[in-house]
């Protein structure tokens, strides 16, 4: 169930800063999932307590690339992001435990 709702974590500079400063983590989620389902999936999958969930639907974008003979036009599909804020003191280890 949690794997069907949570697709993947978003790992960018902005999401890393949010995780460090506000303990807010960003995930790509199923477009049909609501905030309650996202909250339950994160709590079950990562064993943390979630304080709040904000969602945003990212719109589709047109893309084009040039080939030798023509321009190939297409579009990048839309997707849904969830900003999950954990209770103070909680953390998610997105990269897994690494030994140095």
DSSP file (Angstrom, degrees, kcal/mol; ACC not computed):
  #  RESIDUE AA STRUCTURE BP1 BP2  ACC     N-H-->O    O-->H-N    N-H-->O    O-->H-N    TCO  KAPPA ALPHA  PHI   PSI    X-CA   Y-CA   Z-CA
    1    1 A X     >        0   0    0      0, 0.0     4,-1.1     0, 0.0     3,-0.4   0.000 360.0 360.0 360.0 -48.2    0.0    0.0    0.0
    2    2 A X  H  >  +     0   0    0      1,-0.2     4,-2.7     2,-0.2     3,-0.2   0.849 360.0  54.5 -66.1 -33.5    2.7    2.5    1.0
    3    3 A X  H  4 S+     0   0    0      1,-0.2    -1,-0.2     2,-0.2    38,-0.0   0.793 104.8  54.0 -71.5 -26.2    4.7    1.7   -2.1
    4    4 A X  H  4 S+     0   0    0     -3,-0.4    -1,-0.2     1,-0.1    -2,-0.2   0.785 116.1  38.2 -76.2 -26.6    1.7    2.4   -4.4
    5    5 A X  H  < S+     0   0    0     -4,-1.1    25,-2.0    -3,-0.2     2,-0.6   0.912 112.1  56.8 -88.8 -50.4    1.3    5.9   -2.8
    6    6 A X  E  <  +A   29   0A   0     -4,-2.7    23,-0.2    23,-0.2    -1,-0.2  -0.745  59.4 174.3 -85.2 118.8    4.9    6.9   -2.4
    7    7 A X  E     -     0   0A   0     21,-2.6     2,-0.3    -2,-0.6    22,-0.2   0.925  59.9 -36.0 -89.2 -54.8    6.7    6.8   -5.8
    8    8 A X  E     -A   28   0A   0     20,-1.4    20,-3.4     2,-0.0    -1,-0.3  -0.974  57.8-101.9-163.6 155.3   10.1    8.2   -4.9
    9    9 A X  E     -A   27   0A   0     -2,-0.3     2,-0.6    18,-0.2    18,-0.3  -0.572  35.0-124.3 -78.9 149.5   11.8   10.9   -2.8
   10   10 A X        -     0   0    0     16,-2.7     2,-0.7    -2,-0.2    16,-0.4  -0.851  24.7-168.6 -94.9 121.9   12.8   14.1   -4.5
   11   11 A X        +     0   0    0     -2,-0.6     2,-0.2     4,-0.1     3,-0.0  -0.864  31.1 128.5-117.7  96.9   16.5   14.8   -3.9
   12   12 A X  S  > S-     0   0    0     -2,-0.7     4,-2.0     1,-0.1     5,-0.2  -0.781  71.9 -95.8-132.8 177.1   17.5   18.3   -4.9
   13   13 A X  H  > S+     0   0    0     -2,-0.2     4,-2.1     2,-0.2     5,-0.2   0.920 124.4  49.0 -63.1 -42.7   19.3   21.2   -3.3
   14   14 A X  H  > S+     0   0    0      1,-0.2     4,-2.2     2,-0.2    -1,-0.2   0.924 111.9  46.9 -64.4 -45.1   16.0   22.8   -2.2
   15   15 A X  H  > S+     0   0    0      1,-0.2     4,-2.0     2,-0.2    -1,-0.2   0.848 111.0  52.9 -68.3 -32.2   14.6   19.5   -0.7
   16   16 A X  H  X S+     0   0    0     -4,-2.0     4,-2.0     2,-0.2    -1,-0.2   0.901 109.6  48.2 -67.6 -40.6   17.9   18.9    1.1
   17   17 A X  H  X S+     0   0    0     -4,-2.1     4,-2.8     2,-0.2     5,-0.4   0.900 111.1  51.0 -65.6 -40.3   17.8   22.3    2.7
   18   18 A X  H  X>S+     0   0    0     -4,-2.2     4,-2.1     1,-0.2     6,-1.5   0.898 110.0  50.1 -62.5 -39.8   14.2   21.8    3.7
   19   19 A X  H  X5S+     0   0    0     -4,-2.0     4,-0.6     4,-0.3    -1,-0.2   0.892 115.0  43.3 -66.4 -38.8   15.1   18.5    5.3
   20   20 A X  H  <5S+     0   0    0     -4,-2.0    -2,-0.2     2,-0.1    -1,-0.2   0.922 124.9  30.5 -72.8 -44.8   18.0   20.0    7.2
   21   21 A X  H  <5S+     0   0    0     -4,-2.8    -3,-0.2    -5,-0.2    -2,-0.2   0.888 137.8  15.1 -86.4 -40.2   16.3   23.2    8.4
   22   22 A X  H  <5S-     0   0    0     -4,-2.1    -3,-0.2    -5,-0.4    64,-0.2   0.393  92.7-119.7-117.1   1.6   12.6   22.3    8.8
   23   23 A X     << +     0   0    0     -5,-0.6    63,-2.4    -4,-0.6     2,-0.5   0.905  64.0 147.2  50.4  46.9   12.7   18.5    8.8
   24   24 A X  E     - B   0  85A   0     -6,-1.5     2,-0.3    61,-0.2    61,-0.3  -0.954  30.6-163.2-111.2 126.9   10.4   18.7    5.7
   25   25 A X  E     - B   0  84A   0     59,-3.1    59,-3.5    -2,-0.5     2,-0.4  -0.865   8.5-141.1-114.6 145.8   10.8   15.9    3.1
   26   26 A X  E     + B   0  83A   0    -16,-0.4   -16,-2.7    -2,-0.3     2,-0.3  -0.892  21.7 177.1-111.9 132.3    9.6   16.0   -0.5
   27   27 A X  E     -AB   9  82A   0     55,-2.2    55,-2.8    -2,-0.4     2,-0.6  -0.967  31.6-127.7-131.1 146.9    8.2   12.9   -2.3
   28   28 A X  E     -AB   8  81A   0    -20,-3.4   -21,-2.6    -2,-0.3   -20,-1.4  -0.859  43.2-175.7 -86.4 127.0    6.6   12.2   -5.7
   29   29 A X  E     -AB   6  80A   0     51,-2.6    51,-0.8    -2,-0.6   -23,-0.2  -0.745  33.3 -76.7-123.4 168.4    3.3   10.6   -4.9
   30   30 A X    >   -     0   0    0    -25,-2.0     3,-1.5    -2,-0.2    -1,-0.1  -0.392  40.3-128.5 -61.7 138.5    0.4    9.0   -6.8
   31   31 A X  T 3  S+     0   0    0      1,-0.3    -1,-0.1    47,-0.1    50,-0.1   0.742 107.8  52.3 -65.6 -22.2   -1.8   11.7   -8.4
   32   32 A X  T 3  S+     0   0    0     48,-0.1    -1,-0.3     2,-0.0     2,-0.2   0.506  86.8 106.2 -90.6  -4.7   -4.9   10.1   -6.8
   33   33 A X    <   -     0   0    0     -3,-1.5     2,-0.2   -28,-0.1    -4,-0.1  -0.523  57.3-150.2 -79.2 140.3   -3.5   10.0   -3.3
   34   34 A X     >  -     0   0    0     -2,-0.2     4,-2.1     1,-0.0     5,-0.2  -0.482  32.7 -94.9-100.2 178.2   -4.8   12.5   -0.7
   35   35 A X  H  > S+     0   0    0      1,-0.2     4,-2.5     2,-0.2     5,-0.2   0.855 122.3  52.6 -64.3 -36.4   -3.0   14.1    2.3
   36   36 A X  H  > S+     0   0    0      2,-0.2     4,-2.5     1,-0.2    -1,-0.2   0.918 110.2  47.7 -66.9 -42.7   -4.3   11.5    4.8
   37   37 A X  H  > S+     0   0    0      2,-0.2     4,-2.2     1,-0.2    -2,-0.2   0.889 112.2  49.9 -65.2 -38.6   -3.1    8.6    2.6
   38   38 A X  H  X S+     0   0    0     -4,-2.1     4,-2.4     2,-0.2     5,-0.2   0.920 110.7  50.2 -64.7 -43.5    0.3   10.2    2.1
   39   39 A X  H  X S+     0   0    0     -4,-2.5     4,-2.4     1,-0.2    -2,-0.2   0.936 112.5  45.9 -60.0 -48.1    0.6   10.8    5.9
   40   40 A X  H  X S+     0   0    0     -4,-2.5     4,-2.1     1,-0.2    -1,-0.2   0.874 112.3  51.7 -64.3 -37.2   -0.3    7.2    6.7
   41   41 A X  H  X S+     0   0    0     -4,-2.2     4,-2.7     2,-0.2     5,-0.2   0.911 111.6  45.7 -67.3 -42.2    2.1    5.8    4.0
   42   42 A X  H  X S+     0   0    0     -4,-2.4     4,-2.4     2,-0.2     6,-0.4   0.913 113.5  49.7 -67.4 -42.0    5.1    7.8    5.3
   43   43 A X  H  X S+     0   0    0     -4,-2.4     4,-1.0    -5,-0.2     5,-0.3   0.896 116.6  42.0 -63.3 -39.4    4.4    6.9    8.9
   44   44 A X  H  < S+     0   0    0     -4,-2.1    -2,-0.2    -5,-0.2    -1,-0.2   0.915 118.8  42.8 -73.7 -43.2    4.1    3.2    8.0
   45   45 A X  H  < S+     0   0    0     -4,-2.7    -2,-0.2    -5,-0.2    -3,-0.2   0.878 128.1  26.2 -75.0 -38.9    7.1    3.1    5.6
   46   46 A X  H  < S-     0   0    0     -4,-2.4    -1,-0.2    -5,-0.2    -3,-0.2   0.451  96.8-126.8-106.8  -1.9    9.6    5.1    7.6
   47   47 A X     <  +     0   0    0     -4,-1.0     2,-0.3    -5,-0.3    -4,-0.2   0.926  66.8 123.0  54.8  51.2    8.4    4.6   11.2
   48   48 A X        -     0   0    0     -6,-0.4     2,-0.5    -5,-0.3    -1,-0.2  -0.853  64.8-111.5-130.3 166.9    8.1    8.3   12.0
   49   49 A X        -     0   0    0     -2,-0.3    38,-1.9    38,-0.1     2,-0.4  -0.911  29.6-143.0-105.3 130.5    5.3   10.6   13.1
   50   50 A X  E     -C   86   0A   0     -2,-0.5    36,-0.3    36,-0.2     3,-0.1  -0.748  15.4-172.1 -96.9 133.9    4.1   13.2   10.6
   51   51 A X  E     -     0   0A   0     34,-2.8     2,-0.3    -2,-0.4    35,-0.2   0.891  68.5 -11.9 -88.6 -49.0    3.1   16.7   11.7
   52   52 A X  E     -C   85   0A   0     33,-1.7    33,-2.7     2,-0.0     2,-0.4  -0.986  52.6-148.9-152.5 160.6    1.7   18.0    8.4
   53   53 A X  E     -C   84   0A   0     -2,-0.3     2,-0.4    31,-0.2    31,-0.2  -0.998  10.2-174.5-134.2 128.8    1.4   17.3    4.6
   54   54 A X  E     -C   83   0A   0     29,-2.4    29,-3.8    -2,-0.4     2,-0.3  -0.971  11.6-160.0-119.3 139.9    1.2   19.8    1.8
   55   55 A X  E     -C   82   0A   0     -2,-0.4     2,-0.3    27,-0.2    27,-0.2  -0.865  10.1-175.4-121.3 155.1    0.7   18.7   -1.8
   56   56 A X  E     -C   81   0A   0     25,-2.4    25,-3.4    -2,-0.3     2,-0.7  -0.978  19.7-140.5-147.6 133.3    1.3   20.3   -5.2
   57   57 A X  E     -C   80   0A   0     -2,-0.3     2,-0.5    23,-0.2    23,-0.3  -0.861  19.7-147.1 -95.1 118.5    0.4   19.1   -8.7
   58   58 A X  E     -C   79   0A   0     21,-3.1    21,-1.6    -2,-0.7    -2,-0.0  -0.738  21.1-125.6 -86.6 126.9    3.2   20.0  -11.0
   59   59 A X        -     0   0    0     -2,-0.5     2,-0.1    19,-0.2    -1,-0.1  -0.221  26.0 -94.3 -74.0 161.8    1.9   20.8  -14.5
   60   60 A X        -     0   0    0     18,-0.1     2,-0.4    15,-0.0    17,-0.2  -0.410  39.3-149.5 -69.3 149.5    3.0   19.1  -17.8
   61   61 A X  E     -D   76   0B   0     15,-1.5    15,-3.4    -2,-0.1     2,-0.3  -0.974  12.5-122.4-125.0 136.8    5.7   20.9  -19.7
   62   62 A X  E     -D   75   0B   0     -2,-0.4     2,-0.3    13,-0.2    13,-0.3  -0.575  31.9-171.1 -74.4 139.9    6.3   20.9  -23.5
   63   63 A X  E     -D   74   0B   0     11,-2.2    11,-2.8    -2,-0.3     2,-0.3  -0.954   7.0-176.1-130.1 149.4    9.8   19.7  -24.5
   64   64 A X  E     -D   73   0B   0     -2,-0.3     2,-0.3     9,-0.2     9,-0.2  -0.996   3.6-173.9-144.4 146.9   11.5   19.8  -27.9
   65   65 A X  E     -D   72   0B   0      7,-2.0     7,-2.8    -2,-0.3     2,-0.4  -0.993  22.6-124.3-140.4 148.4   14.8   18.5  -29.2
   66   66 A X  E     -D   71   0B   0     -2,-0.3     5,-0.2     5,-0.2     2,-0.2  -0.732  24.6-177.2 -95.4 138.0   16.5   18.9  -32.6
   67   67 A X        -     0   0    0      3,-3.0     0, 0.0    -2,-0.4     0, 0.0  -0.556  47.7 -86.8-114.5-173.7   17.6   16.0  -34.8
   68   68 A X  S    S+     0   0    0     -2,-0.2     3,-0.1     1,-0.2    -2,-0.0   0.864 123.8  21.9 -64.1 -35.0   19.4   16.1  -38.1
   69   69 A X  S    S-     0   0    0      1,-0.1     2,-0.3     0, 0.0    -1,-0.2   0.727 127.0  -2.6-108.1 -25.2   16.2   16.4  -40.1
   70   70 A X        -     0   0    0     -5,-0.0    -3,-3.0     2,-0.0     2,-0.5  -0.880  68.7 -92.7-154.5 179.5   13.5   17.8  -37.9
   71   71 A X  E     -D   66   0B   0     -2,-0.3     2,-0.6    -5,-0.2    -5,-0.2  -0.948  33.5-146.0-107.5 123.9   12.4   19.0  -34.4
   72   72 A X  E     -D   65   0B   0     -7,-2.8    -7,-2.0    -2,-0.5     2,-0.4  -0.808  17.6-162.9 -92.3 120.9   10.9   16.3  -32.2
   73   73 A X  E     +D   64   0B   0     -2,-0.6     2,-0.2    -9,-0.2    -9,-0.2  -0.837  24.7 133.3-108.2 142.2    8.2   17.7  -30.0
   74   74 A X  E     -D   63   0B   0    -11,-2.8   -11,-2.2    -2,-0.4     2,-0.3  -0.811  39.3-112.5-158.2-162.3    6.7   16.1  -26.9
   75   75 A X  E     -D   62   0B   0    -13,-0.3     2,-0.5    -2,-0.2   -13,-0.2  -0.997  15.9-121.0-150.7 152.1    5.8   16.8  -23.3
   76   76 A X  E     -D   61   0B   0    -15,-3.4   -15,-1.5    -2,-0.3    -2,-0.0  -0.799  43.1-114.1 -90.4 131.5    6.9   15.9  -19.8
   77   77 A X        -     0   0    0     -2,-0.5     2,-0.1   -17,-0.2    -1,-0.1  -0.215  27.2-110.1 -67.7 153.5    4.0   14.4  -17.9
   78   78 A X        -     0   0    0    -18,-0.1     2,-0.3   -21,-0.0   -19,-0.2  -0.446  39.1-179.3 -78.2 157.9    2.5   16.1  -14.9
   79   79 A X  E     - C   0  58A   0    -21,-1.6   -21,-3.1    -2,-0.1     2,-0.4  -0.947  24.8-114.1-151.9 169.5    3.0   14.7  -11.4
   80   80 A X  E     -BC  29  57A   0    -51,-0.8   -51,-2.6    -2,-0.3     2,-0.3  -0.930  23.0-162.1-115.4 132.7    2.1   15.3   -7.8
   81   81 A X  E     -BC  28  56A   0    -25,-3.4   -25,-2.4    -2,-0.4     2,-0.4  -0.857   2.7-156.7-110.7 148.0    4.6   16.3   -5.0
   82   82 A X  E     -BC  27  55A   0    -55,-2.8   -55,-2.2    -2,-0.3     2,-0.7  -0.991   6.0-153.6-125.7 127.5    4.0   16.0   -1.3
   83   83 A X  E     -BC  26  54A   0    -29,-3.8   -29,-2.4    -2,-0.4     2,-0.6  -0.890  18.7-165.3 -97.3 111.1    5.9   18.1    1.3
   84   84 A X  E     -BC  25  53A   0    -59,-3.5   -59,-3.1    -2,-0.7     2,-0.5  -0.883   4.6-162.1-106.8 117.3    5.9   16.1    4.5
   85   85 A X  E     -BC  24  52A   0    -33,-2.7   -34,-2.8    -2,-0.6   -33,-1.7  -0.866  11.3-150.6 -99.9 126.3    6.8   17.8    7.7
   86   86 A X  E     - C   0  50A   0    -63,-2.4   -36,-0.2    -2,-0.5     3,-0.1  -0.497  27.2 -92.1 -90.8 162.3    7.8   15.6   10.6
   87   87 A X    >   -     0   0    0    -38,-1.9     3,-2.0    -2,-0.2    -1,-0.1  -0.373  62.9 -77.0 -67.0 153.6    7.4   16.3   14.3
   88   88 A X  T 3  S+     0   0    0      1,-0.2    -1,-0.1    -3,-0.1     3,-0.1  -0.252 119.7  24.9 -57.2 135.7   10.4   18.0   16.0
   89   89 A X  T 3  S+     0   0    0      1,-0.3    -1,-0.2    -3,-0.1     2,-0.2   0.232  95.3 115.0  95.3 -12.5   13.3   15.5   16.6
   90   90 A X    <   -     0   0    0     -3,-2.0    -1,-0.3   -41,-0.1     2,-0.3  -0.638  40.2-178.7 -90.7 148.6   12.3   13.0   13.9
   91   91 A X        -     0   0    0     -2,-0.2     2,-0.5    -3,-0.1    -4,-0.0  -0.988  19.8-145.2-143.5 151.8   14.4   12.3   10.9
   92   92 A X        -     0   0    0     -2,-0.3     2,-1.2   -73,-0.1     3,-0.2  -0.979  13.8-143.1-115.8 130.4   14.2   10.1    7.7
   93   93 A X    >   +     0   0    0     -2,-0.5     3,-0.6     1,-0.2     4,-0.1  -0.753  24.6 175.3 -92.5  91.4   17.4    8.6    6.4
   94   94 A X  T 3  S+     0   0    0     -2,-1.2    -1,-0.2     1,-0.2   -85,-0.1   0.885  76.7  45.6 -65.4 -40.8   16.7    8.9    2.6
   95   95 A X  T 3  S-     0   0    0      1,-0.2    -1,-0.2    -3,-0.2    -2,-0.1   0.542 109.4-123.8 -83.8  -7.1   20.1    7.6    1.5
   96   96 A X    <   -     0   0    0     -3,-0.6     2,-0.4     2,-0.1    -1,-0.2  -0.088  47.7 -43.3  84.1 169.0   20.2    4.6    3.9
   97   97 A X        -     0   0    0     -4,-0.1     2,-0.4    -3,-0.1    -4,-0.0  -0.588  61.0-167.4 -75.2 123.9   22.9    3.9    6.5
   98   98 A X        -     0   0    0     -2,-0.4     2,-0.4     2,-0.0    -2,-0.1  -0.931   9.2-147.4-115.1 137.2   26.4    4.4    5.0
   99   99 A X              0   0    0     -2,-0.4    -2,-0.0     1,-0.1     0, 0.0  -0.856 360.0 360.0-103.4 136.7   29.6    3.3    6.7
  100  100 A X              0   0    0     -2,-0.4    -1,-0.1     0, 0.0    -2,-0.0   0.399 360.0 360.0-111.6 360.0   32.7    5.3    6.3
